[in-house]
Amino acid sequence: MRIGILTNLDSFCGIAEYGRDLERYIRDEGVDVVRDSNPEAMSNVDVVIVNLHPVTMPLSVEQVQEL
């Protein structure tokens, strides 16, 4: 299984910090993880976790539906 985490990558953002922690914990369980702020990077994953705030990383409804 491959999990994608769609998240803000800004080092000074609490949401991005949570995304980094989540990635580390999932990897520790032996699961392949892709963490990126680009929705297109989620095309080759089985599950997408959307971890964002609309102010720091706005996505349209259509972009979320495509995931």
KOLZADO-615929 format. One record per atom (N, C-alpha, C, O): residue number from 1; x, y, z; atom name. Coordinates in steps of 0.2 Angstrom, whole numbers, plus 5000, padded with zeros to 4 digits. Example, Ala and Ser with C-alpha at 12.3 -4.5 7.8 and 13.67 -1.06 7.14 Angstrom:
BEGIN
+-------+------+------+------+---------+
! kevex !   c1 !   c2 !   c3 ! drenvex !
+-------+------+------+------+---------+
!     1 ! 5066 ! 4972 ! 5039 !       N !
!     1 ! 5062 ! 4978 ! 5039 !      CA !
!     1 ! 5066 ! 4984 ! 5039 !       C !
!     1 ! 5071 ! 4983 ! 5042 !       O !
!     2 ! 5064 ! 4989 ! 5035 !       N !
!     2 ! 5068 ! 4995 ! 5036 !      CA !
!     2 ! 5064 ! 5000 ! 5039 !       C !
!     2 ! 5067 ! 5006 ! 5040 !       O !
+-------+------+------+------+---------+
end
This chain:
BEGIN
+-------+------+------+------+---------+
! kevex !   c1 !   c2 !   c3 ! drenvex !
+-------+------+------+------+---------+
!     1 ! 5004 ! 4994 ! 5000 !       N !
!     1 ! 5000 ! 5000 ! 5000 !      CA !
!     1 ! 5004 ! 5006 ! 5000 !       C !
!     1 ! 5010 ! 5006 ! 5003 !       O !
!     2 ! 5002 ! 5011 ! 4996 !       N !
!     2 ! 5006 ! 5018 ! 4996 !      CA !
!     2 ! 5001 ! 5023 ! 4998 !       C !
!     2 ! 4995 ! 5024 ! 4995 !       O !
!     3 ! 5003 ! 5027 ! 5003 !       N !
!     3 ! 4999 ! 5032 ! 5006 !      CA !
!     3 ! 5002 ! 5039 ! 5004 !       C !
!     3 ! 5008 ! 5040 ! 5004 !       O !
!     4 ! 4997 ! 5044 ! 5002 !       N !
!     4 ! 4999 ! 5050 ! 5000 !      CA !
!     4 ! 4997 ! 5055 ! 5005 !       C !
!     4 ! 4991 ! 5055 ! 5007 !       O !
!     5 ! 5001 ! 5060 ! 5007 !       N !
!     5 ! 4999 ! 5065 ! 5012 !      CA !
!     5 ! 4999 ! 5072 ! 5008 !       C !
!     5 ! 5005 ! 5074 ! 5007 !       O !
!     6 ! 4994 ! 5075 ! 5007 !       N !
!     6 ! 4993 ! 5081 ! 5003 !      CA !
!     6 ! 4993 ! 5086 ! 5009 !       C !
!     6 ! 4988 ! 5087 ! 5012 !       O !
!     7 ! 4999 ! 5090 ! 5009 !       N !
!     7 ! 5000 ! 5095 ! 5015 !      CA !
!     7 ! 5004 ! 5101 ! 5013 !       C !
!     7 ! 5008 ! 5100 ! 5008 !       O !
!     8 ! 5004 ! 5106 ! 5017 !       N !
!     8 ! 5008 ! 5111 ! 5016 !      CA !
!     8 ! 5015 ! 5109 ! 5018 !       C !
!     8 ! 5016 ! 5106 ! 5023 !       O !
!     9 ! 5020 ! 5111 ! 5015 !       N !
!     9 ! 5027 ! 5110 ! 5016 !      CA !
!     9 ! 5031 ! 5115 ! 5020 !       C !
!     9 ! 5037 ! 5114 ! 5021 !       O !
!    10 ! 5027 ! 5120 ! 5022 !       N !
!    10 ! 5031 ! 5126 ! 5025 !      CA !
!    10 ! 5033 ! 5124 ! 5032 !       C !
!    10 ! 5029 ! 5121 ! 5036 !       O !
!    11 ! 5039 ! 5125 ! 5034 !       N !
!    11 ! 5042 ! 5123 ! 5040 !      CA !
!    11 ! 5040 ! 5126 ! 5046 !       C !
!    11 ! 5040 ! 5124 ! 5052 !       O !
!    12 ! 5036 ! 5132 ! 5045 !       N !
!    12 ! 5034 ! 5136 ! 5051 !      CA !
!    12 ! 5026 ! 5135 ! 5052 !       C !
!    12 ! 5023 ! 5140 ! 5055 !       O !
!    13 ! 5024 ! 5130 ! 5049 !       N !
!    13 ! 5016 ! 5129 ! 5049 !      CA !
!    13 ! 5015 ! 5123 ! 5054 !       C !
!    13 ! 5018 ! 5118 ! 5053 !       O !
!    14 ! 5010 ! 5124 ! 5058 !       N !
!    14 ! 5008 ! 5118 ! 5062 !      CA !
!    14 ! 5005 ! 5112 ! 5058 !       C !
!    14 ! 5006 ! 5107 ! 5060 !       O !
!    15 ! 5001 ! 5114 ! 5053 !       N !
!    15 ! 4998 ! 5109 ! 5049 !      CA !
!    15 ! 5004 ! 5105 ! 5045 !       C !
!    15 ! 5004 ! 5099 ! 5045 !       O !
!    16 ! 5009 ! 5109 ! 5043 !       N !
!    16 ! 5015 ! 5105 ! 5040 !      CA !
!    16 ! 5018 ! 5101 ! 5045 !       C !
!    16 ! 5021 ! 5095 ! 5043 !       O !
!    17 ! 5019 ! 5103 ! 5051 !       N !
!    17 ! 5023 ! 5099 ! 5056 !      CA !
!    17 ! 5019 ! 5093 ! 5057 !       C !
!    17 ! 5022 ! 5088 ! 5058 !       O !
!    18 ! 5012 ! 5093 ! 5058 !       N !
!    18 ! 5008 ! 5087 ! 5059 !      CA !
!    18 ! 5009 ! 5083 ! 5053 !       C !
!    18 ! 5010 ! 5076 ! 5054 !       O !
!    19 ! 5009 ! 5085 ! 5047 !       N !
!    19 ! 5010 ! 5081 ! 5041 !      CA !
!    19 ! 5017 ! 5077 ! 5041 !       C !
!    19 ! 5017 ! 5071 ! 5039 !       O !
!    20 ! 5022 ! 5081 ! 5043 !       N !
!    20 ! 5029 ! 5078 ! 5044 !      CA !
!    20 ! 5029 ! 5072 ! 5049 !       C !
!    20 ! 5031 ! 5067 ! 5048 !       O !
!    21 ! 5025 ! 5074 ! 5055 !       N !
!    21 ! 5025 ! 5068 ! 5060 !      CA !
!    21 ! 5021 ! 5062 ! 5058 !       C !
!    21 ! 5023 ! 5057 ! 5059 !       O !
!    22 ! 5015 ! 5064 ! 5054 !       N !
!    22 ! 5011 ! 5058 ! 5052 !      CA !
!    22 ! 5015 ! 5054 ! 5047 !       C !
!    22 ! 5015 ! 5048 ! 5047 !       O !
!    23 ! 5019 ! 5057 ! 5042 !       N !
!    23 ! 5023 ! 5054 ! 5038 !      CA !
!    23 ! 5028 ! 5049 ! 5041 !       C !
!    23 ! 5029 ! 5043 ! 5040 !       O !
!    24 ! 5031 ! 5052 ! 5046 !       N !
!    24 ! 5036 ! 5048 ! 5050 !      CA !
!    24 ! 5033 ! 5042 ! 5054 !       C !
!    24 ! 5036 ! 5036 ! 5053 !       O !
!    25 ! 5027 ! 5043 ! 5057 !       N !
!    25 ! 5024 ! 5037 ! 5060 !      CA !
!    25 ! 5021 ! 5032 ! 5055 !       C !
!    25 ! 5022 ! 5026 ! 5057 !       O !
!    26 ! 5019 ! 5034 ! 5049 !       N !
!    26 ! 5017 ! 5029 ! 5045 !      CA !
!    26 ! 5023 ! 5025 ! 5042 !       C !
!    26 ! 5022 ! 5019 ! 5041 !       O !
!    27 ! 5028 ! 5029 ! 5040 !       N !
!    27 ! 5034 ! 5025 ! 5038 !      CA !
!    27 ! 5037 ! 5020 ! 5043 !       C !
!    27 ! 5039 ! 5015 ! 5041 !       O !
!    28 ! 5036 ! 5022 ! 5050 !       N !
!    28 ! 5039 ! 5018 ! 5055 !      CA !
!    28 ! 5035 ! 5011 ! 5055 !       C !
!    28 ! 5037 ! 5006 ! 5057 !       O !
!    29 ! 5029 ! 5011 ! 5052 !       N !
!    29 ! 5025 ! 5005 ! 5052 !      CA !
!    29 ! 5026 ! 5001 ! 5045 !       C !
!    29 ! 5023 ! 4996 ! 5044 !       O !
!    30 ! 5031 ! 5004 ! 5041 !       N !
!    30 ! 5033 ! 5000 ! 5035 !      CA !
!    30 ! 5029 ! 5001 ! 5029 !       C !
!    30 ! 5029 ! 4998 ! 5024 !       O !
!    31 ! 5025 ! 5007 ! 5029 !       N !
!    31 ! 5021 ! 5009 ! 5023 !      CA !
!    31 ! 5025 ! 5014 ! 5019 !       C !
!    31 ! 5028 ! 5019 ! 5022 !       O !
!    32 ! 5024 ! 5013 ! 5013 !       N !
!    32 ! 5027 ! 5018 ! 5008 !      CA !
!    32 ! 5023 ! 5025 ! 5008 !       C !
!    32 ! 5017 ! 5024 ! 5008 !       O !
!    33 ! 5026 ! 5031 ! 5009 !       N !
!    33 ! 5022 ! 5037 ! 5010 !      CA !
!    33 ! 5025 ! 5042 ! 5005 !       C !
!    33 ! 5031 ! 5043 ! 5004 !       O !
!    34 ! 5020 ! 5046 ! 5002 !       N !
!    34 ! 5022 ! 5052 ! 4998 !      CA !
!    34 ! 5019 ! 5058 ! 5001 !       C !
!    34 ! 5013 ! 5058 ! 5002 !       O !
!    35 ! 5023 ! 5063 ! 5003 !       N !
!    35 ! 5021 ! 5069 ! 5006 !      CA !
!    35 ! 5023 ! 5074 ! 5001 !       C !
!    35 ! 5029 ! 5076 ! 5000 !       O !
!    36 ! 5018 ! 5078 ! 4999 !       N !
!    36 ! 5019 ! 5084 ! 4994 !      CA !
!    36 ! 5013 ! 5089 ! 4995 !       C !
!    36 ! 5008 ! 5087 ! 4997 !       O !
!    37 ! 5014 ! 5095 ! 4992 !       N !
!    37 ! 5009 ! 5100 ! 4992 !      CA !
!    37 ! 5006 ! 5100 ! 4985 !       C !
!    37 ! 5001 ! 5104 ! 4984 !       O !
!    38 ! 5008 ! 5096 ! 4980 !       N !
!    38 ! 5006 ! 5096 ! 4974 !      CA !
!    38 ! 5001 ! 5090 ! 4973 !       C !
!    38 ! 5003 ! 5084 ! 4973 !       O !
!    39 ! 4994 ! 5092 ! 4971 !       N !
!    39 ! 4989 ! 5086 ! 4971 !      CA !
!    39 ! 4991 ! 5081 ! 4965 !       C !
!    39 ! 4989 ! 5075 ! 4966 !       O !
!    40 ! 4995 ! 5083 ! 4960 !       N !
!    40 ! 4997 ! 5079 ! 4955 !      CA !
!    40 ! 5002 ! 5073 ! 4957 !       C !
!    40 ! 5002 ! 5068 ! 4954 !       O !
!    41 ! 5005 ! 5075 ! 4963 !       N !
!    41 ! 5010 ! 5070 ! 4966 !      CA !
!    41 ! 5006 ! 5064 ! 4969 !       C !
!    41 ! 5009 ! 5059 ! 4971 !       O !
!    42 ! 4999 ! 5064 ! 4970 !       N !
!    42 ! 4995 ! 5059 ! 4973 !      CA !
!    42 ! 4992 ! 5054 ! 4968 !       C !
!    42 ! 4988 ! 5050 ! 4970 !       O !
!    43 ! 4994 ! 5055 ! 4961 !       N !
!    43 ! 4991 ! 5051 ! 4956 !      CA !
!    43 ! 4993 ! 5043 ! 4957 !       C !
!    43 ! 4990 ! 5039 ! 4954 !       O !
!    44 ! 4999 ! 5042 ! 4960 !       N !
!    44 ! 5001 ! 5035 ! 4961 !      CA !
!    44 ! 5000 ! 5032 ! 4968 !       C !
!    44 ! 5005 ! 5028 ! 4970 !       O !
!    45 ! 4996 ! 5034 ! 4972 !       N !
!    45 ! 4995 ! 5032 ! 4978 !      CA !
!    45 ! 4988 ! 5028 ! 4979 !       C !
!    45 ! 4983 ! 5029 ! 4975 !       O !
!    46 ! 4987 ! 5024 ! 4984 !       N !
!    46 ! 4981 ! 5020 ! 4985 !      CA !
!    46 ! 4976 ! 5024 ! 4990 !       C !
!    46 ! 4970 ! 5024 ! 4989 !       O !
!    47 ! 4979 ! 5028 ! 4994 !       N !
!    47 ! 4975 ! 5032 ! 4999 !      CA !
!    47 ! 4978 ! 5039 ! 4999 !       C !
!    47 ! 4984 ! 5040 ! 5000 !       O !
!    48 ! 4974 ! 5044 ! 4999 !       N !
!    48 ! 4976 ! 5051 ! 5000 !      CA !
!    48 ! 4973 ! 5054 ! 5007 !       C !
!    48 ! 4967 ! 5054 ! 5008 !       O !
!    49 ! 4978 ! 5056 ! 5011 !       N !
!    49 ! 4976 ! 5060 ! 5017 !      CA !
!    49 ! 4977 ! 5067 ! 5015 !       C !
!    49 ! 4982 ! 5070 ! 5014 !       O !
!    50 ! 4971 ! 5071 ! 5016 !       N !
!    50 ! 4972 ! 5078 ! 5014 !      CA !
!    50 ! 4972 ! 5082 ! 5021 !       C !
!    50 ! 4968 ! 5082 ! 5025 !       O !
!    51 ! 4978 ! 5085 ! 5022 !       N !
!    51 ! 4980 ! 5088 ! 5028 !      CA !
!    51 ! 4982 ! 5095 ! 5027 !       C !
!    51 ! 4988 ! 5097 ! 5025 !       O !
!    52 ! 4977 ! 5100 ! 5026 !       N !
!    52 ! 4978 ! 5107 ! 5025 !      CA !
!    52 ! 4974 ! 5111 ! 5028 !       C !
!    52 ! 4968 ! 5109 ! 5031 !       O !
!    53 ! 4975 ! 5118 ! 5027 !       N !
!    53 ! 4971 ! 5123 ! 5029 !      CA !
!    53 ! 4970 ! 5127 ! 5023 !       C !
!    53 ! 4974 ! 5129 ! 5019 !       O !
!    54 ! 4963 ! 5129 ! 5021 !       N !
!    54 ! 4962 ! 5132 ! 5015 !      CA !
!    54 ! 4966 ! 5139 ! 5014 !       C !
!    54 ! 4966 ! 5141 ! 5008 !       O !
!    55 ! 4968 ! 5142 ! 5019 !       N !
!    55 ! 4972 ! 5148 ! 5019 !      CA !
!    55 ! 4979 ! 5147 ! 5016 !       C !
!    55 ! 4981 ! 5151 ! 5012 !       O !
!    56 ! 4982 ! 5142 ! 5019 !       N !
!    56 ! 4989 ! 5140 ! 5017 !      CA !
!    56 ! 4989 ! 5136 ! 5010 !       C !
!    56 ! 4995 ! 5136 ! 5007 !       O !
!    57 ! 4984 ! 5133 ! 5009 !       N !
!    57 ! 4985 ! 5128 ! 5003 !      CA !
!    57 ! 4978 ! 5127 ! 5000 !       C !
!    57 ! 4974 ! 5122 ! 5001 !       O !
!    58 ! 4975 ! 5132 ! 4996 !       N !
!    58 ! 4968 ! 5132 ! 4994 !      CA !
!    58 ! 4968 ! 5127 ! 4988 !       C !
!    58 ! 4972 ! 5126 ! 4984 !       O !
!    59 ! 4962 ! 5122 ! 4989 !       N !
!    59 ! 4961 ! 5118 ! 4984 !      CA !
!    59 ! 4953 ! 5118 ! 4982 !       C !
!    59 ! 4949 ! 5120 ! 4986 !       O !
!    60 ! 4952 ! 5118 ! 4975 !       N !
!    60 ! 4945 ! 5118 ! 4973 !      CA !
!    60 ! 4942 ! 5111 ! 4975 !       C !
!    60 ! 4945 ! 5106 ! 4976 !       O !
!    61 ! 4935 ! 5111 ! 4974 !       N !
!    61 ! 4931 ! 5105 ! 4975 !      CA !
!    61 ! 4933 ! 5100 ! 4970 !       C !
!    61 ! 4934 ! 5094 ! 4971 !       O !
!    62 ! 4934 ! 5103 ! 4964 !       N !
!    62 ! 4936 ! 5098 ! 4958 !      CA !
!    62 ! 4943 ! 5095 ! 4959 !       C !
!    62 ! 4943 ! 5089 ! 4958 !       O !
!    63 ! 4947 ! 5099 ! 4962 !       N !
!    63 ! 4954 ! 5096 ! 4964 !      CA !
!    63 ! 4953 ! 5090 ! 4969 !       C !
!    63 ! 4957 ! 5085 ! 4968 !       O !
!    64 ! 4949 ! 5091 ! 4974 !       N !
!    64 ! 4949 ! 5086 ! 4979 !      CA !
!    64 ! 4945 ! 5080 ! 4976 !       C !
!    64 ! 4947 ! 5074 ! 4978 !       O !
!    65 ! 4940 ! 5081 ! 4972 !       N !
!    65 ! 4936 ! 5076 ! 4969 !      CA !
!    65 ! 4941 ! 5071 ! 4964 !       C !
!    65 ! 4940 ! 5065 ! 4964 !       O !
!    66 ! 4946 ! 5075 ! 4961 !       N !
!    66 ! 4950 ! 5071 ! 4957 !      CA !
!    66 ! 4955 ! 5066 ! 4961 !       C !
!    66 ! 4958 ! 5062 ! 4958 !       O !
!    67 ! 4956 ! 5068 ! 4967 !       N !
!    67 ! 4961 ! 5064 ! 4971 !      CA !
!    67 ! 4958 ! 5057 ! 4972 !       C !
!    67 ! 4961 ! 5053 ! 4975 !       O !
+-------+------+------+------+---------+
end
